[in-house]
């Protein structure tokens, strides 16, 4: 039982317990996934193609039936309380599926009605303006560019004022302007209390936007961490030394120091763990001085989320092969 001084638990909007999915072909897309999503956060779900991201989202949104496990949205079971849960969720899918002959206004308004919400022209106007679609409201969808059709999908997902919004590869194949507009909209939605779960192949977007990161591979959720803590704990830094004179080989006195030659001998690189009490840099610089190796400049570079993501997948797969 928690102590009276313990902080209250995070307010959950989504809880996934033991979620599994085996398709008729026998393919196991999800393997007992457990996940809790906090109200008002931005959660990035990362993984390679075929990892299970879209299957997970499709189950929560009621588009695919789970083989096992339980999902609750704001306390409602997605199977028993289907209508209640679905009305709380907005989904922006990867595919551009729209009725080509409807107008922008009609398709977004109709989407609101599908969720049992009363007409609200003011809300529809607000959504269209936020996505730079207002001047296209009377255009038929077939006349729009791919980027504009993507904006319409987002407008449809927001039409019924969801509290939980899924963005499944929302910026795949879109222009830079739409990507910038979308992330600005995501920030505003989060500020209004909407919880956002996104999948993306642009890992720098997850690094910029997300509060927490989840990594899924072969249907298993292998890691869920606060982004800031993940970057601190698993991030590494690299010290780059630009040499005054290129080296053909690493001098004997510097072997075992952790230094590597790069840039055709014009640079030395030293990688160190940011969490270690001692970085070892002072020792490296002293060994360079003793070996008579002079450098004209130095710089440091920190691991990106992409570096961490790739490293985690490599270690996961290496462990599977060893077992």
TAKAWO-V936542 format. One record per pair of residues at least 6 apart in sequence whose C-alpha atoms are under 8 Angstrom apart, sorted by the first residue. I is the first residue (numbers start at 1). J is the second residue. D is the distance in whole Angstrom. If there is no record, write none. Layout:
{{I J D} {I J D}}
//
This chain:
{{10 38 6} {10 39 8} {11 38 6} {11 39 6} {12 36 7} {12 37 6} {12 38 4} {12 39 5} {12 74 7} {13 36 8} {13 37 6} {13 38 6} {13 39 5} {13 73 6} {13 74 4} {13 75 7} {13 164 8} {13 195 8} {14 35 8} {14 36 6} {14 37 5} {14 38 7} {14 39 8} {14 71 7} {14 72 6} {14 73 5} {14 74 6} {14 75 8} {15 34 8} {15 35 6} {15 36 5} {15 37 6} {15 71 6} {15 72 5} {15 73 7} {16 33 7} {16 34 5} {16 35 5} {16 36 6} {16 69 8} {16 70 6} {16 71 5} {16 72 7} {17 32 7} {17 33 6} {17 34 5} {17 35 7} {17 69 6} {17 70 5} {17 71 6} {18 31 8} {18 32 4} {18 33 5} {18 34 5} {18 68 7} {18 69 4} {18 70 7} {19 30 7} {19 31 7} {19 32 5} {19 33 5} {19 34 7} {19 66 7} {19 67 8} {19 68 6} {19 69 4} {19 70 6} {19 71 8} {20 28 8} {20 29 7} {20 30 5} {20 31 5} {20 32 5} {20 33 7} {20 66 6} {20 67 5} {20 68 5} {20 69 6} {21 28 6} {21 29 5} {21 30 5} {21 31 7} {21 65 8} {21 66 5} {21 67 5} {21 68 7} {22 28 4} {22 29 6} {22 30 7} {22 67 6} {23 29 7} {28 219 7} {29 51 7} {29 52 6} {29 55 7} {29 218 7} {29 219 5} {30 52 6} {30 55 8} {30 56 7} {30 218 7} {30 219 4} {30 220 6} {31 219 5} {31 220 5} {32 68 8} {32 69 7} {32 220 7} {33 219 8} {33 220 6} {33 221 6} {34 221 8} {37 43 8} {38 195 8} {39 193 8} {39 194 8} {39 195 6} {40 190 6} {40 191 8} {40 193 5} {40 194 5} {40 195 4} {40 196 7} {41 190 7} {41 194 8} {41 195 5} {41 196 6} {41 210 8} {41 211 6} {41 212 8} {42 190 7} {42 195 6} {42 196 5} {42 197 6} {42 198 8} {42 209 7} {42 210 5} {42 211 5} {42 212 7} {43 196 6} {43 197 5} {43 198 6} {43 210 5} {43 211 6} {43 212 5} {43 213 6} {43 214 7} {44 197 6} {44 198 5} {44 199 6} {44 200 8} {44 206 6} {44 210 6} {44 211 8} {44 212 6} {44 213 5} {44 214 6} {45 53 7} {45 197 7} {45 198 6} {45 199 5} {45 200 8} {45 213 6} {45 214 5} {45 215 6} {45 216 7} {46 53 8} {46 199 6} {46 200 7} {46 201 8} {46 203 8} {46 213 7} {46 214 6} {46 215 5} {46 216 6} {47 53 7} {47 215 6} {47 216 5} {47 217 6} {48 216 8} {48 217 7} {50 218 7} {51 216 6} {51 217 5} {51 218 5} {51 219 5} {51 220 8} {52 216 7} {52 217 7} {52 218 7} {52 219 5} {52 220 8} {53 199 7} {53 216 7} {54 168 7} {55 64 7} {57 166 7} {57 168 8} {58 64 5} {59 65 6} {59 66 6} {60 71 7} {60 78 7} {61 86 6} {61 89 7} {61 91 7} {62 78 7} {62 79 8} {62 82 7} {62 86 7} {70 77 7} {70 78 8} {71 77 6} {71 78 6} {72 78 6} {72 85 8} {73 85 6} {73 88 8} {74 85 8} {76 84 7} {76 85 6} {77 85 7} {78 85 6} {78 86 8} {86 115 8} {87 115 6} {87 116 8} {87 160 7} {87 162 7} {88 161 8} {88 162 5} {88 163 5} {88 164 6} {89 162 5} {89 163 6} {89 164 5} {89 165 6} {89 166 8} {90 157 5} {90 158 6} {90 160 8} {90 161 8} {90 162 5} {90 163 8} {90 164 6} {90 165 5} {90 166 6} {91 154 8} {91 157 5} {91 165 6} {91 166 5} {91 167 6} {91 168 8} {92 153 6} {92 154 6} {92 157 6} {92 165 8} {92 166 6} {92 167 5} {92 168 6} {92 170 7} {93 153 8} {93 167 7} {93 168 5} {93 169 7} {93 170 7} {94 168 6} {94 169 6} {94 170 6} {94 172 8} {96 146 8} {96 149 7} {96 150 7} {96 153 7} {98 141 7} {98 149 8} {98 153 8} {99 107 8} {99 141 7} {100 140 7} {100 141 5} {100 142 4} {101 140 6} {101 141 6} {101 142 6} {102 140 5} {102 141 6} {103 137 7} {103 138 5} {103 139 5} {103 140 4} {103 141 6} {104 136 7} {104 137 5} {104 138 6} {104 139 6} {104 140 6} {104 141 6} {104 152 7} {105 124 8} {105 137 5} {105 138 6} {107 156 7} {108 124 7} {108 152 7} {108 155 6} {108 156 5} {108 159 6} {109 119 7} {109 121 8} {109 124 7} {109 156 8} {109 159 7} {111 156 6} {111 157 8} {111 159 7} {111 160 7} {112 118 8} {112 119 7} {112 156 7} {112 159 5} {112 160 5} {113 119 7} {113 160 8} {115 160 7} {117 160 6} {123 159 8} {124 159 6} {125 134 7} {127 155 6} {127 158 7} {127 159 7} {128 134 5} {128 137 8} {128 155 6} {130 185 7} {131 151 6} {131 155 7} {131 181 7} {131 182 8} {131 185 8} {133 148 8} {133 151 7} {133 152 8} {141 149 7} {146 174 8} {147 174 6} {147 175 7} {147 178 7} {150 170 8} {150 174 8} {151 178 8} {157 165 8} {162 194 7} {163 193 7} {163 194 5} {163 195 6} {164 194 6} {164 195 5} {164 196 6} {164 197 8} {165 194 7} {165 195 6} {165 196 5} {165 197 6} {166 196 6} {166 197 5} {166 198 6} {167 196 7} {167 197 6} {167 198 5} {167 199 6} {168 198 6} {168 199 5} {168 200 7} {169 198 7} {169 199 5} {169 200 5} {169 201 7} {170 198 8} {170 199 8} {170 200 7} {171 178 8} {171 179 6} {171 200 8} {172 200 8} {172 201 8} {183 209 8} {186 196 8} {189 195 8} {190 196 7} {200 206 7} {203 305 7} {203 306 6} {204 304 8} {204 305 7} {204 306 7} {206 213 8} {207 227 7} {207 304 8} {207 305 6} {210 227 7} {211 226 6} {211 227 6} {211 228 8} {212 224 7} {212 225 6} {212 226 4} {212 227 5} {213 223 8} {213 224 6} {213 225 6} {213 226 6} {213 227 6} {214 221 7} {214 222 8} {214 223 6} {214 224 4} {214 225 7} {215 221 6} {215 222 6} {215 223 5} {215 224 7} {215 309 8} {216 222 6} {216 223 7} {217 313 8} {231 303 8} {231 304 8} {231 305 7} {231 308 8} {232 274 7} {232 275 7} {233 274 8} {233 275 6} {234 308 7} {235 273 7} {235 274 7} {235 302 7} {235 303 5} {235 304 7} {235 308 7} {236 271 7} {236 272 6} {236 273 5} {236 274 6} {236 302 6} {236 303 5} {237 271 6} {237 272 6} {237 273 6} {237 274 6} {237 300 7} {237 301 6} {237 302 4} {237 303 6} {238 269 7} {238 270 6} {238 271 4} {238 272 6} {238 300 5} {238 301 5} {238 302 6} {239 269 6} {239 270 5} {239 271 6} {239 298 7} {239 299 6} {239 300 5} {239 301 7} {240 267 7} {240 268 6} {240 269 5} {240 270 7} {240 298 5} {240 299 5} {240 300 6} {240 301 8} {241 267 5} {241 268 5} {241 269 6} {241 295 6} {241 296 8} {241 297 6} {241 298 4} {241 299 7} {242 266 6} {242 267 5} {242 268 7} {242 295 5} {242 296 6} {242 297 5} {242 298 6} {243 266 6} {243 267 6} {243 268 7} {243 293 8} {243 294 6} {243 295 4} {243 296 6} {243 297 7} {244 266 8} {244 294 6} {244 295 5} {244 296 5} {245 266 7} {245 294 8} {245 295 8} {246 264 8} {246 265 5} {246 266 4} {246 267 7} {247 261 8} {247 265 5} {247 266 7} {248 264 8} {248 265 6} {249 261 8} {249 265 7} {250 260 8} {250 261 7} {251 291 8} {253 287 7} {253 291 6} {254 287 7} {254 288 7} {254 291 7} {257 284 7} {258 270 6} {258 271 7} {259 268 6} {259 269 6} {259 270 5} {259 271 8} {259 284 8} {260 268 5} {260 269 5} {260 270 7} {261 267 6} {261 268 5} {261 269 6} {262 268 6} {262 269 7} {272 279 6} {272 280 8} {273 279 7} {288 294 7}}
//
